[in-house]
Amino acid sequence: MKKFNWGNGIFLAVTLFIIATLSVVSYIISLDFYLVSNNHYEEGVKYQETIDNKTRAANLENPVIVLFDEGTTSIKLIFPDEVLGDSLSGNITFYRPNNPNLDKKYNLSLNTEGLQTIPVGDFEKGRWRLSVEWEADSLTYLEEKNIFI
């Protein structure tokens, strides 16, 4: 019977380490990954504008309210009276962090009470980032929320 010695043990340990390392590297290479945005450089340059828009929205006396209605499986956006006006326009973006193919974008279309309902029953379950950007009286506002559907 052949004896197991230190040389064989070291050889076995190094071989297992190399196999494990190659397995992890091949697994990581096979994963799909997504950039947050394809034009991240341009967005980074104008990020101060984004900060200003968020600050402007945060300084509203009554902020935009985002509610999830379980009965109708929808998201309700309620805008305060102070921003409602004839010149209000904007868009609503549902950003899916792990798959940009699922991102959805809607035009802002409020009723007379400042309410917009968006059905989300067909959305994939999980984390979404809701971004509401609107312009009123030549000022742009941005509200972002993380939501779980």
N, C-alpha and C positions, 0 to 999 in steps of 0.2 A: 504494500500500500504506500502510495506516494504521500509525503508529508506536506502540509500546507505551511509555507514559510513567509517571511516578511516581503520578499521580492514578489511573490505571487499576489499577496494582499495589496501591495502598492500598485501593481499593474492592474488588478481588478478595480481598485478605487479610481484610478486615473481613467480607465476605460469607461466606467459608469458615469463619471463626471463629464467626459466628452460627449457621450451619448445623450445625457440629460441636457447639456448646453445646446447641442445641435437640435434636439427636439423642441426646446423652448424657442430658439431662434426661428426655426421653420414654422412654428405655430404663430408667432408674432408677425412674421412676414405674410402669412396667409390671411390675417385679419383685415377687414375693411375699416378704413378710418376716414373721417370726414373733417374737412376744415370748417371752422365756424363760418367763414365766408370766403368766397373765391377772390374777392377784391379787398382783402383785409388791409392792404397798405393804404388805399384811398380812404377807407373808413377810419383807419387810425389817424390819418392826417386831420380829418375833420371831427375828431372825437370831442374837441372842446365845444363844438356846436351841439353835440348830443348831450353833454353835461349841462349846458345852458338850458336846453329844452326840458331835461328832467327836473332841473331846479325850478324852472318856471311852473311846471305841472305840480311839483311838490309844494310850491308857495300859494297855490290856489286855496281860497278860504274853505271851499268844499271840494274835495278831490273827486276824481272819477271813481265810481264804485263798480267793482267787478264781482258778480255773483254767479255761482253755479247752481242752476235749478235742476234738482234731481228728477222732479216729476216730468219735465219735458226734455231732459238731458240736453240742456243748452246753457250757454254763457250769456249773461245779461250785463250789458254795460249801461250804466246810468251816469249821464253827464250833468254837472251842476248847471243851474240856471245862468250863472255868471258868464259861461262861455258859449251859451246857445245864441245863435244869431244867424243872419242870412249868409254870412261869409264863412261859415264853418265847413271845413272839408278835411279829409284825411283818410287814413287806412288802418286796418287792423291786421296784424300778422301773427299767426300761430307758428312758432318756430319749434321744431322737433330736434333736440340736440344730437340724437344719435342717428338721424337719417334725414338729410335735407330734402329727399324726394317726397316726404310727407308734409313739408311746410305748406301752409295755406295762407292766402291773403284775400282780404275783403275790403271793399270800399266802405267808408264810414257813411251810414245811412240811418240817421236818427229819426224817430217819430217826433211829434210835436211836444212830447213830454221829455225829450232828451234820452230816450231809451232805444237800445238796439239789442235784438236777440239773435244769437248765432247758434244754430243746432250743431251739437258736437257728438251726436250718437254714433256717427260712422268714423269718428277719430279713433286712432289706436290708443289703447289705454297706456297710461304712464305720465311722465313729466313733459310738460310743454312750457314754453316761455311765450307769454302773451305780450305783444308790443302794440300799443295804441298811440299813433302819432296823428295829431290834428293841428290845423292852422285856423286861427280865429283872429280877426283884426290884425292881420299881417304878422302875428306872432305864432311861433311853432311850439307845440307842447309834446312831451313824450312821457308816456306812462308804461312801465314794464312790470309784469307780475309773473311769478312762477306758479303754474297751476298743475294739478294732478287730475287727470280724467280717469 
